Amino acid sequence: MSENSPSPSDPRRIVVGITGASGAAYAVRVIQLLAAGGVEVHLACSDLGRRLLVEEMGITRVDPEQLAPGHADRIVTHPGNDVGAACASGSFRHDGMVVVPCSSSSLAKISLGITDNLVQRAALVTLKERRPLVLAHRESPVGLPEIEAMRRVTEAGGIVAPLSPGLYLNPDSIEDLIDFMAGRILDLLGVSHDLRIRWDERLRERDKRS
Ligand SMILES: Cc1cc2nc3c(=O)[nH]c(=O)nc-3n(C[C@H](O)[C@H](O)[C@H](O)COP(=O)(O)O)c2cc1C
């Protein structure tokens, strides 16, 4: 087993929310990595999240087989407006939630405890149950409303992780940039992975070559 392979203590069930910010590809990659790593994924998509999946990825149905071919059996989809779904309840046991990409609108609503849809409701419940919550926010620049919302979420125990991939690993492609953020999100959720995103590994490779 390599250093980053899934370990028995890894999370087994993660909730993923997709909202209407640019960056649907990050969501798809996170879902694929989780499912391929044996994690049960509970997926909720806002109305605008679904629109961005179509516009940016050509994904017209929130269909597990389309999202993660070969691992569809690990993905449970929930209607985005069903605030009565299992993952809307604190009694639903899971190991954490990520909203990716997270729009400024969802960020603000979650930070204020407003739950107009399942993504927001599941995120708020994750906070109140003191489980890991990662909001992978996408907007630039940000103004005081977003900054205040980030502060509130952070004070409530959530993690705001802007979709802002580092360039220090000399990415060759958009896929490398997406993997950088997907890997960081998995790190924050405590899920092991083998993506080559670590600065120390790069230093070791460089030392070996010199
Ligand atoms: C094509 C498109 C791209 C968008 N990109 C962003 C974005 O990157 N960040 C953001 O905060 N909002 C973005 N929006 C606006 C949100 O979709 C809008 O605020 C929406 O109400 C968010 O709802 P939701 O958070 O429930 O998905 C975009 C909208 C569209 C149509």
The ligand as an SDF file (V2000), in Angstrom:
LIG
                    3D

 31 33  0  0  0  0  0  0  0  0999 V2000
  -22.8970   30.5860  -16.0560 C   0  0  0  0  0  0  0  0  0  0  0  0
  -22.9470   31.0490  -14.6320 C   0  0  0  0  0  0  0  0  0  0  0  0
  -21.7760   31.1250  -13.9060 C   0  0  0  0  0  0  0  0  0  0  0  0
  -21.8070   31.5440  -12.5780 C   0  0  0  0  0  0  0  0  0  0  0  0
  -20.6210   31.5610  -11.8820 N   0  0  0  0  0  0  0  0  0  0  0  0
  -20.6440   31.9200  -10.5730 C   0  0  0  0  0  0  0  0  0  0  0  0
  -19.4490   31.8640   -9.8130 C   0  0  0  0  0  0  0  0  0  0  0  0
  -18.3800   31.4830  -10.2850 O   0  0  0  0  0  0  0  0  0  0  0  0
  -19.5130   32.1860   -8.5050 N   0  0  0  0  0  0  0  0  0  0  0  0
  -20.6980   32.5650   -7.9100 C   0  0  0  0  0  0  0  0  0  0  0  0
  -20.6910   32.8430   -6.6980 O   0  0  0  0  0  0  0  0  0  0  0  0
  -21.8530   32.6550   -8.6070 N   0  0  0  0  0  0  0  0  0  0  0  0
  -21.8620   32.3280   -9.9280 C   0  0  0  0  0  0  0  0  0  0  0  0
  -23.0160   32.3760  -10.6540 N   0  0  0  0  0  0  0  0  0  0  0  0
  -24.2380   32.8780  -10.0160 C   0  0  0  0  0  0  0  0  0  0  0  0
  -24.9570   31.7990   -9.1910 C   0  0  0  0  0  0  0  0  0  0  0  0
  -25.2830   30.7270  -10.0110 O   0  0  0  0  0  0  0  0  0  0  0  0
  -26.2100   32.4090   -8.5640 C   0  0  0  0  0  0  0  0  0  0  0  0
  -25.8590   33.3140   -7.5430 O   0  0  0  0  0  0  0  0  0  0  0  0
  -27.1470   31.3570   -8.0300 C   0  0  0  0  0  0  0  0  0  0  0  0
  -28.2250   31.9970   -7.3810 O   0  0  0  0  0  0  0  0  0  0  0  0
  -26.4700   30.4170   -7.0660 C   0  0  0  0  0  0  0  0  0  0  0  0
  -27.4250   29.5350   -6.5450 O   0  0  0  0  0  0  0  0  0  0  0  0
  -26.9950   28.2200   -5.7450 P   0  0  0  0  0  0  0  0  0  0  0  0
  -25.9090   28.6230   -4.7970 O   0  0  0  0  0  0  0  0  0  0  0  0
  -28.2150   27.7570   -5.0390 O   0  0  0  0  0  0  0  0  0  0  0  0
  -26.5380   27.2370   -6.7540 O   0  0  0  0  0  0  0  0  0  0  0  0
  -23.0270   31.9370  -11.9790 C   0  0  0  0  0  0  0  0  0  0  0  0
  -24.2090   31.8490  -12.7260 C   0  0  0  0  0  0  0  0  0  0  0  0
  -24.1770   31.4090  -14.0160 C   0  0  0  0  0  0  0  0  0  0  0  0
  -25.4610   31.3120  -14.7970 C   0  0  0  0  0  0  0  0  0  0  0  0
  1  2  1  0
  2  3  1  0
  2 30  2  0
  3  4  2  0
  4  5  1  0
  4 28  1  0
  5  6  2  0
  6  7  1  0
  6 13  1  0
  7  8  2  0
  7  9  1  0
  9 10  1  0
 10 11  2  0
 10 12  1  0
 12 13  2  0
 13 14  1  0
 14 15  1  0
 14 28  1  0
 15 16  1  0
 16 17  1  0
 16 18  1  0
 18 19  1  0
 18 20  1  0
 20 21  1  0
 20 22  1  0
 22 23  1  0
 23 24  1  0
 24 25  2  0
 24 26  1  0
 24 27  1  0
 28 29  2  0
 29 30  1  0
 30 31  1  0
M  END
$$$$
